[in-house]
Amino acid sequence: MKASRFFTIAFAAATLFTANQSFAQVKLPAASSSQTVTQGLGIEKVTLNYSRPSMNGRKIFGELVPYNEVWRTGANTNTTLTFEGDVSLNGHKLTAGTYALFTIPNKSEWTIIISKNTKQWGAYAYNQSEDALRFNVKAQTSASPVETFTISFDNVTPTDAVLSLAWEKTLVKVDLKVDQKAKILASIDEAMQGEKKPYFAAAQYYFNNNLDLNKALNWFDEAAKAQPKAAHVLYWKAKAQLKAGDKKGAIETATKGLEVATADKNGEYIKLNTQVINAAKK
């Protein structure tokens, strides 16, 4: 009798263990999917981590997400932004680091909150004393509804980007801006002291940012000497000559670039060098 009872208990325990093991192996989709986005901004990066809830037929702002209350700006744990370098948000300066993004939605205006506390679930333990930044932005109405909450980096340039928050028919935008000129110029100066000098890249930066054009021309010339059969180098040198008002030199350089590009069957630089020649002849 005792043996029979022992085997019954053992069988039940084994069955429960097997059931628990089976349950532990089940994988289910998250109600709010997670996403990591890394965006280059100049010479540094911004990394976004957040969870993306969906509408699922629900009314979002004013109901699921109440007005005038701190929102985690996503789902699950904090939405975070990591800035490799210093940045400004809508003109407000922020030092490099990782921060939590909270918001306070309202019909016509949202409060953007950048918090130093990144280790929270939701906004239940939010504390305003931990704010690094707090400012207001206008809320816009999007042309069509957005089913799944989306944060994106838009209109990206070497110095700017727009952080866009979109859900339901609401759109909120935050301007990001970096000023990395001092770092870049210092790195160029340092690199120019080395054995392998980055003439072409440095000249492009000076040209594109309206810095010392004579210096850019000298560097493009050095790059062309090092790569006389590089159609792209000749094209950029010709552009700099044209910008400096040397139309004759631009035509000569771009003509060489056109010859190289034609020999290489490089359609892109056939077109670009031809454009410089035509512009210089006007």
N, C-alpha and C positions, 0 to 999 in steps of 0.2 A: 504493500500500500504506500509506504514511504517512497519506494523506488518509483512508483507510478507518478506520485505527486512531484517528485524531483524532476522527472522527464517532462512533465507538463509545464512546469515553471521554466525549465531550460529551453523548451521549444518556444514558449511565449517570448522569452528574452531574446532568443535568436531571431524570431520574426520581427520584433520591434527594432532590433539592431539593423536588420536588413532593410526595413522600411525607412529608418533614419538615414542609412547610407544611400539609398535610392533617392530620397528627397534631397540630400545634400548635393547630388550630382545634377539636379535640374537647373537649367539656365533659362531665365526669363528676361525679356526685354525691359529696360528701364522705362518707367512712365515718362520721364524727361531725359532725353538723350544728352550725353555730354559731348562737348566739343572744345578742342584746343586750336587756336589760330595764332600763328606767328607772322607778324608783319614787319618787314624791313621799313625803317624810317631813317633816311639818311644813311649814316654808317653804323647805326645801331638798330636794335629790334624792340618791338613791343609784343608781349605774349599774353593772350587772353585765354582764360579757362572759365567755362560756365556750363550750366545745364539748361536745356531748352524745352520748356513746357509748351504744349499745344493747346489751341482753343477747345477742340473737342465739343463744339456746339455751345460752349459757355460764353457768357458775357464777361469780358475781362476787366477793363478799367472802370472803376466805380463799383464793382461787385466782387469778382474773384480777387482782384488787386484793388483794395480800397483807396479812395482818394485821401490825401493828407496824412498818410501813414508811411513809415519807412518800409520799403520793399527790398528784398534781397536781390532784385534785378535778375531774375532767373529762377532756378529751383535748386533744392538740396543745399549743399554747402555754398559758402560765399562765392560770388563771381569775383575773380581776381584779375588784375592787370599788373604785369611786370614790365617795367621800363628799364632798359639797359643803361640809359643815360638820362640826364635831366631833360625835362619836357615842360611845356606849358599847356594847360587846358583852358580854353576860352580866355587866354591871357593871364591865367593864374599859374605861377611857377610851382613846379613839383620836382623834388630831387629824385634821382634814380632809386629804384626799389620795387617791392611788391606791395600792392594795396588791394583792399576790397572795394568793390563798387556797389554802393547802395543808392537808391533814388527815393524821392517822395513824389509820386505822380499826382498831377491835378489836370483838370480839363485843358487849360490853356498854358500852363507852365509847370515844369518839373524842377525839383531841386536835385542836383547832382552831388553826391557825397563820396569823397575818396577817403576811406578809413584806413588807419594803420593796423587795425585788428583784422587779420585775414583768417583766423581760426574759429569760425563760427558756423553753426548750422542755421540757415535762415537769418532773420534779423531780430530774433527774440532777445539776444543779449546785446543788441546794438547800444553803444554809448557815445553820445555826441562829443564827449571830451577826447575821444580817440580819433576825431576827424583830422585829416591832413588838409583837406580842402572841402569847401561847400559853396556852391553857387547855383544860380537859376538859369534855365534855358527855356526857350519857347517850345511848346508842343505843336507839332504840325499834323495835318490829316493826310494820310497816304492815299494814293489814287485807288488802290485795291487792297483788300484785307490780307494780312499776313497770318497764316495759320499757326506757324511755329515761331516762337520768340527768337529773334535773330539780332545778333550784334555783329557788325561788320566794319571793316576799314575801307573807306571810300575816298575818291579824289586824291590819291596818294601822289605826292611829289617828293623830291629829295629833302624838303624841309617841312612839309605839311601833310596832314591826313585828316579825315573826318571820321570820328567814331559814331556810327549810326545805330540806334536802338529802334527796332520795329516790331510791333505786335498788334494784332487786331487791325485797326485803321489809324493807329497812332505812330508817329515818327518823331524821334528826338535826335538831335545832332550835337556833337561836342567837337570843337576844333582842337586838334593836336598840332603843336608846333615845336620844332627843335632848332636850336642855334648851335651848329657844330663847326662853324667856320674856323674858330681858333684851334680846335683839335685837328682839323684837316690840314690847315696851313702848317701847324707844328709837325705833323706827320710827314708832310711833303718836304719840309726843310730838313728833317732828320734823314729821310730816305735819300735826299740829294747828297748827303755826306757819305753815302755808301758806295760800294764799287759798282753795283748795278743800279743806275739811276732811272727812275720811272718817268722819263721825259714825256711820253705820250699821254699817260694818265694825268700827270700834273698839268700839262698844257690844256687838256680838255677841261679840267676843273677851272682853271683860270679863265679860259674862254667862255665857258657856260655861265660863270658867275660874275662876268664883267670886271675881272681883276686886271692886273698889269698885262696889257695886250702885247707889249714888246717882249716881256718875259715869256708869254705863251708862244709867240712867234719863234723865239730862239729855241725853245724846247721842242716845238713841232719840227723845226729845222734839224735838230739833233736826232729826233726820232726818225725823220725821213732819211738821214744819212745812214742810220743803223738798219733801216728797212726800206731800201730804195724800190723794192718790188712789192710794196704793200699798198694796195689801192686805197684802203681806208685811211692810212696815215697821210697819203698825198691829198686826199679829199679834205681832211680836217686842216691841213696846212693851208690849202687853197682857200678854205672858208675864212681862216684867220687873216690871210693876206687881203681878201676882199673886204673884211670888216675894217682893216687898217687903211683901206683906200688904195691899195696897190693892185689895181685891176690887171695890169700887164702880168705881174708876178702870179696872180691867182689863175689867170688863163694858162700860163706856162705850166704851173704845178698841176692843175686839174687836167690838162691835156695829157701829161705823163700818167696821171692816175687813170684816165680813160683808156690809154694804151695798155696799161697793166691789167685793168679790169677786163678789157676785151680779150686779151691773150688768155686770161684765166677763165673766161666765159662767166664772169661774175656780174650777173644782171643788175643786182642792187647798186653796185658802185659804178657801173656804166651809167646808170640813171643819175646818181648823185653827183658824179663829177661833171656830167653833161649839164646838170642844173647850175653848177657854179660857173661853168664857162658861159652859159647863156646869160646869167645874172651879171657877170663881169663885162659882157659886151653891150649892155644897155647904157 
